[in-house]
Amino acid sequence: MRYSGWQVLAQGLMGNKGWKPAWRDPAPKPEYDIVIIGGGGHGLATAFYLAKEHGLRNIAVLEKGYLGGGNVGRNTTIVRANYALPGNSEFYSHSLKLWEGMEQELNYNVMHSQRGVLNLFHSDGQRDAYARRGNAMINQGDDAILLDREGVRKKLPYLDYDQTRFPIYGALYHPRGGTARHDAVAWGYARGADQYGVDLLQKCEVTGIDVENGKVTGVQTTRGAIRAKKVGIVVAGRSGQVAALAGMRLPIESHILQAFVTEGLKPVIDNVITYGMGHFYISQSDKGGLVFGGDLDFYASYAARGNLPMAEHVVEAGMTLMPMIGKARMLRSWGGIMDMSPDGSPIIDKTHIDGLYLNCGWCYGGFKAVPGSGYSFAHLMATDMHHAPAAGFRLDRFATGRGLMDEEGTGSQHNLH
């Protein structure tokens, strides 16, 4: 069924009883050409582009829970392409272009809203850093505008501009940045992949990866053994655990990143705002809730929940930046398991095991990378050649020290990225 305004109206008049399932619920086949471990945004996008761009059909996506139940549904929904370093800049620029055509390509409303991202700065040094970043973005072909204090005030009159410790000097404005509905992105790619014949296998946990004579031959799952010529690991914060099933130890630490949402409010925040001195970021959802987040919990964990001290820390930053937020009641919070790499940049590469591929290390930035990651990983798995925008995301850079992309400039400490 193709979605349209007419279908929405017709189904509303018929009690919404005519909608068909968005994708099939098939039984696992004994063998596939390609198995993707992980049914989040990155894994589903990979399967979609393998089918659409490379004509491959005998593909399965294995998800231990339900589609969209992991990090793709546990984030603050921000989409942007405001990176400065070569390697990252090209990749996120390519990903943003895919975002801009996603709804048309998938025939699915993912609520992509290019409302603009403003990165606030609070010192002369930060202004210089954002000016350099903005120039790098423009050189890449993306948009960036350096706003002074009054320019920011016209857009965001409700901020505390005269706070004693961190007064607001201005902001780097990225108009094409914005937000999207996180789980709708997973559903859109799932539906698109299913239409190409990809099998989406839910409640199918991988318990082993079969390797013979240095080559992957398949996987063991809770729904039986599945043979495969190629296997891709795309499991975000569980990357280290799943790779260990193939005898690999990854340079990845898993940390919890909390996100929060308030009760629904009337429209008040039109953009995405980041606080340069408090690691706080906020936007308003289409349902009216203020969606915000901040720092990691700063200790390794696989628990999809956070701690109270970090919740207090994030709220303190929000209150410093915009005291009005104290009037809102927090509705809920959740935690996503972040796969943190030593330099803060991702990994899209082949492994030393023939036929085994790896996509991980997205740190804070996994959601905005979903289409670019899927496109580049599909290119790698189909052709055994790196897609140009993701050519720098090599696994061996951590062994050799060459090609590191430390966007944050904080060194090789996972939790600082």
C-alpha positions in Angstrom: 0.0 0.0 0.0 1.3 3.4 -1.0 0.7 6.2 1.5 -1.1 9.3 0.3 -3.4 12.1 1.6 -6.3 10.3 0.0 -5.5 7.0 1.8 -5.3 8.8 5.2 -8.7 10.5 4.6 -10.3 7.2 3.3 -9.0 5.1 6.2 -10.2 7.7 8.7 -13.7 7.5 7.3 -13.5 3.6 7.4 -12.3 3.4 11.0 -8.7 2.7 9.9 -9.6 -0.9 9.3 -8.1 -1.2 5.8 -4.4 -0.6 6.6 -2.2 -3.5 5.6 0.9 -4.6 7.6 3.8 -2.3 6.6 6.2 -5.3 6.2 6.0 -9.1 6.1 6.9 -11.3 9.1 8.7 -14.2 7.3 10.3 -17.3 8.7 14.1 -17.5 8.3 15.4 -19.2 5.2 18.3 -21.6 5.6 20.7 -19.4 3.6 21.1 -15.8 2.4 23.6 -14.0 0.3 23.9 -11.3 2.9 22.9 -11.2 6.6 22.8 -7.9 8.4 23.0 -8.2 12.2 21.0 -5.3 13.7 17.6 -4.0 12.8 18.1 -0.4 13.8 18.3 2.6 11.4 21.8 1.8 10.1 21.1 -1.9 9.5 17.7 -1.3 7.8 19.2 1.5 5.6 22.0 -0.9 4.6 19.5 -3.5 3.5 17.4 -1.0 1.6 20.4 0.4 -0.3 21.8 -3.1 -1.0 18.5 -3.9 -2.7 17.8 -0.6 -4.4 21.3 0.5 -5.5 22.9 -2.9 -6.0 20.0 -5.1 -7.1 20.6 -7.7 -4.3 17.5 -9.4 -2.9 18.5 -12.5 -1.0 19.1 -10.5 2.2 18.0 -10.9 5.9 18.1 -8.3 8.7 18.3 -10.0 12.1 17.0 -8.1 15.1 17.0 -9.6 18.6 14.0 -7.3 19.7 11.7 -5.4 17.5 12.6 -3.0 14.6 13.2 0.5 15.9 13.5 -0.6 19.5 17.2 0.3 20.0 19.2 3.5 19.7 17.2 4.7 16.6 14.3 5.1 18.9 16.4 6.4 21.8 17.9 9.7 20.7 17.2 13.4 20.4 16.4 13.2 16.6 18.9 15.9 15.5 20.0 15.9 11.8 23.0 18.1 10.7 26.1 18.3 8.6 28.3 20.7 10.5 31.6 18.9 10.7 35.0 20.4 10.0 37.5 17.6 9.4 38.2 16.1 6.0 36.6 12.6 6.0 33.8 13.5 8.4 32.8 16.6 6.4 32.2 14.8 3.1 30.4 11.9 4.8 27.9 14.0 6.7 27.3 16.3 3.8 26.4 13.2 1.7 24.2 11.9 4.5 22.3 15.2 4.7 21.6 15.2 1.0 20.1 11.7 1.4 17.9 13.0 4.3 16.6 15.7 2.0 15.3 13.1 -0.5 14.4 10.4 1.9 10.7 10.9 2.2 10.2 11.0 -1.5 12.5 7.9 -2.0 10.7 5.9 0.7 7.2 7.3 0.1 7.1 7.6 3.9 6.7 10.7 6.2 9.7 10.7 8.6 8.8 14.3 9.7 12.1 15.7 8.5 12.1 19.3 9.6 14.9 21.6 8.5 14.4 24.1 11.2 18.0 25.0 11.5 20.7 24.3 14.1 22.4 27.0 16.2 25.6 26.2 18.0 26.1 28.9 20.6 29.6 30.2 21.5 30.6 32.0 24.7 34.2 33.3 24.1 36.5 34.8 21.5 38.2 31.4 21.2 34.9 29.6 20.6 34.0 32.2 18.0 37.2 31.6 16.1 36.7 27.9 16.2 33.1 28.1 14.9 34.3 30.6 12.2 36.8 28.0 11.0 34.1 25.2 11.2 31.7 27.3 9.2 34.2 28.0 6.5 34.9 24.3 6.3 31.2 23.6 5.9 30.9 26.2 3.1 33.9 24.7 1.4 32.2 21.3 1.5 29.1 22.8 -0.2 27.0 23.0 2.9 25.5 26.1 4.6 26.8 28.1 7.6 26.1 31.6 8.9 28.1 33.2 11.7 25.7 35.2 13.9 26.7 37.8 16.4 24.9 38.3 19.7 22.1 40.4 18.3 21.6 38.1 15.4 21.1 35.2 17.8 18.8 37.4 20.0 16.4 38.0 17.1 16.0 34.2 16.7 16.2 33.2 20.3 15.0 36.0 22.5 14.2 33.8 25.5 17.9 32.8 26.3 19.8 34.3 29.2 22.3 36.4 27.3 23.9 38.0 30.4 24.6 35.0 32.6 27.7 36.0 34.6 29.9 33.0 33.8 29.1 32.2 30.2 27.5 35.1 28.3 26.4 34.4 24.8 28.6 35.9 22.2 26.9 34.5 19.1 26.2 31.3 17.2 27.1 29.3 14.1 23.8 28.8 12.3 23.3 25.8 10.1 19.9 26.4 8.3 19.6 23.0 6.6 20.0 21.2 9.9 17.0 20.1 11.9 15.2 17.1 13.3 13.2 14.0 12.2 11.0 11.5 13.9 13.4 8.7 14.9 11.3 5.6 14.8 9.6 6.7 11.6 13.0 6.6 9.9 13.4 2.9 11.0 9.9 2.1 9.8 10.4 3.8 6.5 13.6 1.9 5.7 12.0 -1.3 7.0 9.0 -0.9 4.7 11.2 0.0 1.8 13.6 -2.9 2.2 10.6 -5.3 2.6 9.2 -4.1 -0.7 12.4 -5.2 -2.4 12.1 -8.7 -0.9 14.4 -8.3 2.1 13.5 -10.6 5.0 13.1 -8.7 8.3 13.5 -11.2 11.1 12.5 -9.9 14.5 13.0 -11.7 17.8 16.0 -13.3 16.2 19.1 -12.9 18.4 22.5 -13.8 17.1 24.3 -16.2 19.5 27.3 -17.1 17.3 29.1 -16.2 14.2 30.4 -19.2 12.2 33.9 -18.9 10.7 35.8 -21.6 8.8 39.3 -21.2 7.4 39.3 -17.5 7.9 35.9 -17.0 6.1 32.5 -16.3 7.6 29.9 -19.0 6.7 26.9 -17.9 8.7 25.4 -17.2 12.1 23.7 -19.1 14.9 20.5 -17.5 16.2 17.7 -18.2 18.6 15.6 -19.1 15.5 18.2 -21.6 14.2 21.3 -21.6 12.1 21.5 -19.4 9.0 24.2 -19.7 6.4 25.4 -16.6 4.6 28.1 -15.6 2.2 28.5 -12.2 3.8 27.7 -10.9 7.3 27.5 -7.3 8.4 27.6 -6.2 12.1 25.5 -3.1 12.7 24.5 -3.2 16.4 25.6 0.2 17.8 26.4 -0.2 21.6 26.5 -4.0 21.3 29.2 -3.9 18.7 31.9 -5.2 21.1 29.8 -8.1 22.3 28.7 -9.2 18.8 32.2 -8.9 17.3 33.4 -11.1 20.2 31.3 -13.9 18.8 33.7 -13.9 15.9 36.8 -13.7 18.2 37.3 -10.0 17.6 38.1 -7.3 20.2 37.1 -3.8 19.0 38.5 -0.4 20.1 35.0 0.5 21.3 33.6 1.4 24.7 29.8 1.4 25.4 28.4 4.3 27.4 24.9 5.5 28.2 23.6 8.8 26.8 20.4 10.0 28.4 17.6 12.0 26.7 14.7 13.7 28.2 11.3 15.1 27.1 8.9 17.5 28.9 5.1 17.6 28.8 3.6 19.0 25.6 3.8 22.8 25.3 2.7 25.4 22.9 5.4 26.2 20.2 8.2 28.1 21.7 11.5 26.7 20.3 11.7 26.9 16.5 15.2 25.6 16.1 17.7 23.1 17.5 20.0 24.9 20.0 23.3 23.7 21.5 25.0 25.3 24.5 28.7 25.6 23.9 29.7 25.7 27.5 27.4 23.1 29.0 27.0 20.3 26.5 23.3 20.8 26.4 21.1 20.6 23.3 17.4 21.1 22.9 14.6 21.2 20.3 10.8 21.0 20.4 9.0 18.0 19.0 5.9 18.2 16.7 3.8 17.1 19.7 5.1 20.0 21.8 7.5 18.3 24.2 10.9 19.9 24.7 13.5 17.2 23.8 16.9 17.6 25.3 20.1 15.9 26.3 23.7 16.4 27.4 26.8 14.5 28.5 27.3 10.7 28.7 27.1 9.1 32.1 31.0 8.8 31.9 31.2 5.1 32.8 31.0 2.1 30.6 27.6 0.3 30.8 25.2 -1.8 28.7 22.1 -0.7 30.7 19.6 1.3 28.6 18.9 3.7 31.4 20.9 6.5 33.0 21.7 7.9 36.4 20.2 10.7 38.5 23.4 12.8 38.9 23.8 13.1 35.1 20.1 14.0 34.8 20.6 16.8 37.3 23.7 17.9 35.4 21.8 18.2 32.1 18.9 20.0 33.7 21.4 22.5 35.4 22.8 23.3 32.0 19.4 23.9 30.6 18.4 26.1 33.4 21.6 28.2 33.0 20.9 28.7 29.3 17.2 29.2 29.4 15.7 29.6 32.9 12.2 29.4 31.5 12.6 25.6 31.1 12.2 25.3 34.8 8.5 25.9 34.4 8.1 22.7 32.3 7.5 19.3 33.9 9.7 16.5 32.7 7.6 13.7 31.3 10.1 10.9 30.7 13.7 10.0 30.0 15.5 7.1 28.4 19.1 5.9 27.7 20.8 4.9 24.5 23.9 2.7 24.5 26.6 4.6 22.6 29.4 2.8 20.8 32.3 5.2 21.5 35.4 5.1 19.4 38.8 6.4 20.5 38.8 9.4 18.1 35.1 10.0 18.1 34.6 9.0 14.4 32.9 5.9 13.1 34.2 2.6 11.5 32.8 1.3 8.2 35.2 -1.4 7.0 36.0 -5.0 6.2 37.4 -7.1 9.0 40.3 -9.6 8.8 37.7 -12.3 8.4 36.7 -12.8 4.8 33.0 -11.8 4.3 32.6 -10.2 7.7 32.0 -6.4 7.7 31.7 -3.8 10.5 29.7 -0.7 11.0 30.1 0.9 14.4 31.7 3.7 16.5 29.0 6.4 15.9 29.4 7.9 19.3 26.8 10.7 19.7 26.2 11.0 16.0 24.5 7.9 14.9 21.0 9.2 14.1 22.0 11.9 11.6 24.3 9.4 9.9 21.6 6.8 9.2 21.1 7.3 5.4 24.8 8.0 4.7 25.9 5.0 6.8 23.5 2.6 5.1 24.4 3.8 1.7 28.2 3.6 2.3 28.0 0.3 4.1 25.9 -1.2 1.4 28.4 0.0 -1.2 31.2 -1.7 0.8 29.4 -5.0 1.2 28.2 -5.2 -2.4 31.5 -4.2 -4.1 34.2 -4.8 -1.5 35.3 -1.2 -2.2 35.0 1.8 0.2 32.4 4.4 -0.8 34.3 7.7 -1.3 32.5 9.8 1.4 33.3 7.1 4.0 36.8 6.1 2.8 38.4 7.4 5.9 36.4 5.3 8.4 39.0 2.5 8.4 39.3 0.1 11.4 43.1 -0.1 11.1 43.6 3.6 11.9 43.6 2.8 15.6 46.4 0.2 15.1 48.6 2.4 12.9 47.8 5.8 14.2 47.3 7.1 10.7 44.1 8.7 9.5 42.7 9.5 13.0 39.8 11.9 12.9 39.5 13.6 16.3 36.7 16.1 15.5 36.4 17.1 19.2 40.2 17.5 19.7 40.0 15.6 23.0 42.5 12.8 22.4 42.0 9.0 22.6 39.6 9.0 25.6 36.3 7.3 24.4 34.0 9.0 26.9 35.1 12.5 25.9 33.8 12.1 22.3 
